[in-house]
Amino acid sequence: MNSIWELETFYRNRNVIIIGSGFTGLWTAISIKEKYPEKSVLIIERNSIPLGASTRNAGFACFGSLTEVIADSQKMGWDKTLELVEMRFRGLQKIQNYFHRSDIDFELSGGFEILDSDHSLGMMDEVNEKLKSITGIPETYFLNQNKIKEFGLNKCDFLIENPCEGSLHSGKLLQKLLEKSQELKIEFLFGMEVKSVVEHDNDIEVHLPKGVSIKGEKLIYCTNAFSTEFLKEEEIIPARGQIILTEPIEGLRLKGTFHYEEGFYYFRNVGNRVLLGGGRNKDFKTEETTLLATTGFLQNHLEKFLKEIILPDQDFIIALRWSGIMAMGAEKTPIVKKISTRQFCAVRLSGMGVALAPEIGEVMSSMVYGQD
Ligand SMILES: Cc1cc2nc3c(=O)[nH]c(=O)nc-3n(C[C@H](O)[C@H](O)[C@H](O)COP(=O)(O)OP(=O)(O)OC[C@H]3O[C@@H](n4cnc5c(N)ncnc54)[C@H](O)[C@@H]3O)c2cc1C
């Protein structure tokens, strides 16, 4: 049994309960508190730190590459594709408005895409025309062949540059969001896994371990790839992403964020180290998992890619290897919606949640209390 002190403080009723303290949960809580400061907001997180995608990603302040935008438009049409691009663009602006760049290592060094055929170049003008109203730039994507040599890249026939993309330190951004949350008096319970949720006529109740339960008016799932138990109707496919990071490399020439094969490979410099992730398309079925682990097959594949394409003339030592879990679906649009009178969800942020989450927080806060 809990004490009166616990029941009247930590486990008391709240207006809003959010499950998940990754980027989506934090930005959503912040948006709600900024718009409705009188509402109490509690975030429940099962791990001692956010653990899924937000602390395990590549730290691209991700706008998206040319071939990715083309592939998205072919899968889901231009309207949805442009809506998503605009959301990312505005999300990146919001991050820069909220935090000093130096506090989160935000660098606008440009995004680059390696192409080994001129197939997509023919569509570049059309894509630029469509993106102009979002970025305000006539050429969001342009060919920059000079940089192939400057960066020391191998097997790169064409290099497309995009000045709207940058990189950041995901850990520092999360810590800043936590600081902002404290300022706004958002409350947290870390290390508590939500086991089940029961919606009643007058409230919603979440069940936690050791017989603890907490009631709220509204509940928001920000559980991304870990949502299938709660959101059985939705198409949420877990997608593990594996990463390697080198030790510092003297005289490293690579600078910026880089995409290859429609974003299936991504790499960047972290100071004078190289971070490389991806290759999921080489072993799709194994990587459809929520298990945080690395595999020999993909780790070797990534090392080979690093040696052949990124660092053909330099020796390197791998310092760290890790994995994180994304959430995917047939199309890239996140699932942001009301699912019952008191339950909402903001999940399936694909590989672009750093940029999408700030805007999703805005949408969710309007959805939860907008019509009251
Ligand atoms: C390898 C990799 C590289 C990536 N690179 C980039 C990139 O460079 N740029 C970019 O924009 N995006 C990138 N992404 C995607 C981005 O990281 C995600 O879209 C984003 O972090 C999703 O945030 P989230 O808060 O929705 O999910 P998560 O960060 O996964 O947070 C969900 C949280 O819910 C918690 N949770 C789950 N179930 C429960 C429960 N029952 N009770 C309590 N808590 C629970 C989890 O512990 C977790 O902390 C990458 C992702 C991966 C995996």
The ligand as a MOL file (V3000), in Angstrom:
LIG
                    3D

  0  0  0     0  0            999 V3000
M  V30 BEGIN CTAB
M  V30 COUNTS 53 58 0 0 0
M  V30 BEGIN ATOM
M  V30 1 C 19.7020 4.7860 -35.2000 0
M  V30 2 C 18.7680 5.9560 -35.3570 0
M  V30 3 C 19.2050 7.0960 -36.0360 0
M  V30 4 C 18.3450 8.1890 -36.1770 0
M  V30 5 N 18.8270 9.3380 -36.7000 0
M  V30 6 C 18.0380 10.4330 -36.7200 0
M  V30 7 C 18.5540 11.6720 -37.1300 0
M  V30 8 O 19.7370 11.7890 -37.4040 0
M  V30 9 N 17.7260 12.7410 -37.1890 0
M  V30 10 C 16.3870 12.6200 -36.8620 0
M  V30 11 O 15.6510 13.6020 -36.9890 0
M  V30 12 N 15.8950 11.4790 -36.4050 0
M  V30 13 C 16.6800 10.3940 -36.3170 0
M  V30 14 N 16.1870 9.2220 -35.8420 0
M  V30 15 C 14.7820 9.1770 -35.4470 0
M  V30 16 C 14.5220 9.9130 -34.1550 0
M  V30 17 O 15.5190 9.6010 -33.2140 0
M  V30 18 C 13.1260 9.5220 -33.6710 0
M  V30 19 O 12.1720 9.8010 -34.6800 0
M  V30 20 C 12.7320 10.2640 -32.4000 0
M  V30 21 O 13.7580 10.2040 -31.4390 0
M  V30 22 C 11.4450 9.6700 -31.8500 0
M  V30 23 O 11.2300 10.2280 -30.5790 0
M  V30 24 P 10.0470 9.6610 -29.6910 0
M  V30 25 O 10.0180 10.4720 -28.4630 0
M  V30 26 O 8.7970 9.6020 -30.5050 0
M  V30 27 O 10.4520 8.1380 -29.4170 0
M  V30 28 P 11.5420 7.5190 -28.4030 0
M  V30 29 O 12.7220 8.3740 -28.3120 0
M  V30 30 O 11.7310 6.1100 -28.8020 0
M  V30 31 O 10.8120 7.6060 -27.0020 0
M  V30 32 C 9.7870 6.7110 -26.6220 0
M  V30 33 C 9.9130 6.5380 -25.1190 0
M  V30 34 O 8.7730 5.8360 -24.6370 0
M  V30 35 C 9.2140 5.0590 -23.5430 0
M  V30 36 N 8.2130 3.9860 -23.3140 0
M  V30 37 C 7.8280 3.0480 -24.1940 0
M  V30 38 N 6.8940 2.2490 -23.6680 0
M  V30 39 C 6.6680 2.7000 -22.3930 0
M  V30 40 C 5.8040 2.2810 -21.3270 0
M  V30 41 N 4.9690 1.2380 -21.4470 0
M  V30 42 N 5.8370 2.9860 -20.1730 0
M  V30 43 C 6.6730 4.0550 -20.0210 0
M  V30 44 N 7.5120 4.4660 -20.9860 0
M  V30 45 C 7.5150 3.8120 -22.1670 0
M  V30 46 C 10.5630 4.5200 -24.0100 0
M  V30 47 O 11.3410 4.0600 -22.9280 0
M  V30 48 C 11.1450 5.7470 -24.7090 0
M  V30 49 O 11.9750 6.5210 -23.8660 0
M  V30 50 C 17.0080 8.1120 -35.6780 0
M  V30 51 C 16.5840 6.9810 -34.9960 0
M  V30 52 C 17.4490 5.8960 -34.8180 0
M  V30 53 C 16.9900 4.7030 -34.0650 0
M  V30 END ATOM
M  V30 BEGIN BOND
M  V30 1 1 1 2
M  V30 2 1 2 3
M  V30 3 2 2 52
M  V30 4 2 3 4
M  V30 5 1 4 5
M  V30 6 1 4 50
M  V30 7 2 5 6
M  V30 8 1 6 7
M  V30 9 1 6 13
M  V30 10 2 7 8
M  V30 11 1 7 9
M  V30 12 1 9 10
M  V30 13 2 10 11
M  V30 14 1 10 12
M  V30 15 2 12 13
M  V30 16 1 13 14
M  V30 17 1 14 15
M  V30 18 1 14 50
M  V30 19 1 15 16
M  V30 20 1 16 17
M  V30 21 1 16 18
M  V30 22 1 18 19
M  V30 23 1 18 20
M  V30 24 1 20 21
M  V30 25 1 20 22
M  V30 26 1 22 23
M  V30 27 1 23 24
M  V30 28 2 24 25
M  V30 29 1 24 26
M  V30 30 1 24 27
M  V30 31 1 27 28
M  V30 32 2 28 29
M  V30 33 1 28 30
M  V30 34 1 28 31
M  V30 35 1 31 32
M  V30 36 1 32 33
M  V30 37 1 33 34
M  V30 38 1 33 48
M  V30 39 1 34 35
M  V30 40 1 35 36
M  V30 41 1 35 46
M  V30 42 1 36 37
M  V30 43 1 36 45
M  V30 44 2 37 38
M  V30 45 1 38 39
M  V30 46 1 39 40
M  V30 47 2 39 45
M  V30 48 1 40 41
M  V30 49 2 40 42
M  V30 50 1 42 43
M  V30 51 2 43 44
M  V30 52 1 44 45
M  V30 53 1 46 47
M  V30 54 1 46 48
M  V30 55 1 48 49
M  V30 56 2 50 51
M  V30 57 1 51 52
M  V30 58 1 52 53
M  V30 END BOND
M  V30 END CTAB
M  END
